[in-house]
Amino acid sequence: MEKSNHEVFISFRDPSIVRHQTGSYADAFSKHEQRWKDNLQKVQTWRAALAEAANLSGWDCSVHRMESDLVEKIANDVLKKLQGVGGDDDLEGEIAMCKRMAQRHEEMYLRTRDVSHWNAYNATHQRIAQLQQQLMVRLRDQSLGHTT
């Protein structure tokens, strides 16, 4: 497997179906092979990439009873990994990023009416509230001369 500096976030309902490309994956690849019959190497590359992705570690969907719990866990894990991107104390940047993320989830929900997008929207807004509270505490402490 090729190493890169990119973070990959994996979440499959059943990675073995993806890894072995059975069920709807088999149907989809059959259609791709028909469409790309003059360039089957392209389809083979897609197959290999998907199988490789299915072998990466990710979130186990089977341990979460409600999809909203899984969405919240994923959102929180992603946000934790991204916290260092703008510097250790970039709460304002993280809040802005979360607001953009919430807007995308809302747009997706309005377009698809898929409740998982609404759950992600709500989880992201909860995270925004937490970050805003942290920022307010930090600003209060700074105004009082406390170090954080």
HUTA-V338171 format. One record per run of one state. SS is the DSSP state (h for helix, s for strand, l for the rest). FROM is the first residue (numbers start at 1). TO is the last residue. If there is no record, write none. Layout:
BEGIN
ss: (SS & SS)
from: (FROM & FROM)
to: (TO & TO)
END
This chain:
BEGIN
ss: (l & h & l & h & l & h & l & h & l & h & l & h & l & h & l)
from: (1 & 15 & 21 & 24 & 36 & 40 & 55 & 61 & 64 & 67 & 87 & 91 & 113 & 115 & 144)
to: (14 & 20 & 23 & 35 & 39 & 54 & 60 & 63 & 66 & 86 & 90 & 112 & 114 & 143 & 148)
END
